[in-house]
């Protein structure tokens, strides 16, 4: 007697919308997982649509975003989910967002109660089946154990952006997300982050930690950061040359805290500890390079020897050829052959290891009055310090920083967008006008025309 098939009860891991609720049901979780699917409409440019209108064919109307709850095609799964939802008050609302090719790209957890650890563990087990998933949004309900599971599957995924606004963690272990490379955007706004929590985050972004080389944007607005926390950010910006977006709006920052950060964007003297760490990194690089060079030269010698032995075994040369070979070998000195091996090994090692990269390299430092100075952080291009407790003093220092960056003319340029509204500042002053002119001068020509037409859209917002 043939056994009945229950294919609908065991979905594949590639079917995120059905597999996650089914797996949680199999684990007898008290929470009911409800997944809502959203399909984003394909983008149609204005130029392409105009061409289609002028042509013979008529353009197809864009598909509206389609939504649907998981299990809608399966009456058994839908009935079980509804029954469990009635029995249990704890419901985990998840929105799965797909692109036009039906690839899962974004997962959203909407205003949930505490998210069970098993939910994140299941996502970690099936995340390899969703290579297009690049973003996770959680607005509440996260706990320490679930955060630990997210940190575990991050290096196994293609996720580059995490938004945890309104997600307060009592343990405040947000820094676990920065233990591995790959994350480019991190938003932890309105999470009641204090200076001690910010210190752990900044320590992960100090050179040469892995997160320092990948994270581009950090949003810590609307938290409880004071001047003490700004000192940790300043220490991070001294060596970090990858972070380009920093949002510090709506905190408790005064002129003292702003000065810590602005001092790092201009010229500053290197500390003895920074010089020692830089020399240590250089020695480690040279040691690793030498070991790789020696190994590569030996491999080249072995390959050349094996080629010669293969040629000798394949065919016996005539007497005249033997004499020519001996004359050729005699003409080539040992040092000449070694130099060829060395040049080949050097090109191979450079392609693998690369040149020595350091924030305090000779190209980024100079000597003045017997001290070594750094030209400053020139990769931070967006800085938002709006709605804090700043005064006219910070505006004057900001102007000095922007003038210095313009004079040095490094690449990247440095600050190109500063938001400073909502502070205790004068309505108009000369520094505002000069800052705006300098920032607009760094824009391309077409952006300058747009800025002159729409004068309200300035590179620096002041209220």
C-alpha positions, 0 to 999 in steps of 0.5 A: 500500500503506497504511503500518502504524500504530504509535500505541502507540509515540508517546503524547501529551504528556497521557499523562505515564506513557507519554510520559516513558519513550517520550521518554527512549527516543527520546533513547537515554538510558542510564537506564531510566525506570519510571513508577508510577501512583497514583490517590488515593481521593476524600475522603468526609466523616464527615457526608456518609457518615452522611447517606447511611446514613440515606437510602435509597441506600447509599454507594459504598465508596471506591475504593482507591488504584490503582497500575500501571506505565506501559506495562502496556497496551502489550506492546511498550513493556513489553517494551522497558522490561524489556529496557533495565532488564536491560541497564542498572543505572541505573533512574529510579523515578518515581511519578505521583499522580493525583486522583479526576478523573485529573488529575496532581497530584504527581510523586515521584522515589524514591531514584534514582541521578543523574537525567539532565538530559534527564528534567527537560527533557522534563518541562519541555516537557510540563508545560503539558499538566498544569495540575493538577500542583502538587507535586514530590518528589525524595529523591535523585539530583538534579544541578546541570544537572537543578536548572537545568531545574527552575528553568526550567520552574517559572514555566511551571507551577502548581507551588507545593510542592517537597520535596527532603529527602535531596537533596544537591547538590554545587553547592548551587544550591537558590536557583535555585528562588526566582528566580521567583514561584509557589513557596509551600512549599520543604523542603530538610531533610537536605541538608547545607546550610551557612551559605554556602548558606543565605545565597544562599537568604535573599538571594532572600527579602529584600524586594522580591524576587519569592520574598519575596512568595509563599513561605509555608513553609521547612523547613531542618531537620537541616542544618549551620546555625550562628549565622552562618547564623541571622544571614542568616535574621534579616536576611531576617525583618526585611523579609520579611512573607510567610513564616509557617512556619520549621523550623530543628530539628536544627541547630547553633544556640545562644542567640546564633543564636536571639537574632538571630531573636527580635530581629526578631520584636519591636521593632528599630531600622531601619538607615540602609541600610534607611531609604535603601532604603525611601525609594528604593522609595517614590520609584520607586513615586511615579514609576511612579504619576505616569507611569501617571496622566499616561498614563491622563488623556491616554487619558480626554481622547482618549476624551472627544474621540472621543465628542464628534466621533462625536456631532457627525458622527451628528446636527446639533444644532438652534440651540436645542441649540447654544445650550444646549451653549455655555451648558453648556460655558461653565459648566464650568470647565477645572479642574472637567473636569480634576478629573473626569479626575484622579479617574477616573484615580486610581481606575484606577491604584489598581486596577492599581498598588495602594497603596504596600506596604512592611515599613517603612511609616509604619503599621509604624514609630514614633519613639523617642529620635530613631530610627525603630523597626519593630514587628517581624515579625508574619507568622511564626506557626510557629517550630521550633527544637527539638534545637539547643543552646539554654538557659534564656536563649532561653526568657526572650527568647522570653517577652519577644517573645510578650508584646510581640506580645500587647501590640501586638495586630497582625494577623496576631498573630505567633507562635502555635506554637513548638517548642523541645523537645530543648534544654538547658532546665529541665523546668519554669519559670514562662516555660513556663506563661506562654508556653503561656497567652498562645499558647492565649489567641490561639486561637478558643474551640473550640480552647481547649476541645479544648486543655483536654480534651487537655492533652498537645497544647500549643501549645508543646512542651517536653522 
